[in-house]
Amino acid sequence: QVQLVESGGGSVQTGGSLRLSCVASGYPYASYCIGWFRQAPGKEREGVAIIDANDYTHYAESVKGRFTISQNSAKRTLYLQMDLLKPEDAAMYYCAADWPEVCGDYFPIETLETWGQGTHVTVSS
C-alpha cells in the first residue's frame, strides 16, 4: 500500500519560514506526479506546488517566488520550502501523488490517488 507521511508543520510569524517533508513508501512506479495541497477551514482544497519524476514543476501563482518544491528520489522524500509566509498561507498541508503519471501545468486535485494525513501550518500577523 502506498503511503505518504508529512511533517514539518508548525506556527510562525509573518515573514517566517518552514520546511515541510513528505516521505513516500510502498510505491512501484518510476513515473509520478506528486505535490503539496492545502485547505483552510471553510475553504476549498487548493494546489500549492507539484513536481514529477522529470523534475517538471508547477506552482500556484500565490506562492511563486516564496515557496520551492523539491525532491530526493533516492530517499523517496518530497520537500516544500516555504519562505516569507503570510497569514493567508495558514492551512492544513497535504502531500498527494498519482502513479504512474507526469505533471501538467495544472493541479489534478480530483484524480490524485494517494494522500497523506496532513501537517498543520499557522501564520500569525
Secondary structure, 3 states (H helix, E strand, C coil): CCEEEEECCEEEECCCCEEEEEEEECCCCCCCEEEEEEECCCCCCEEEEEEECCCCEEECHHHCCCEEEEEEHHHCEEEEEECCCCHHHCEEEEEEEECCCCCCCCCCCCCCCEECCCEEEEEEC
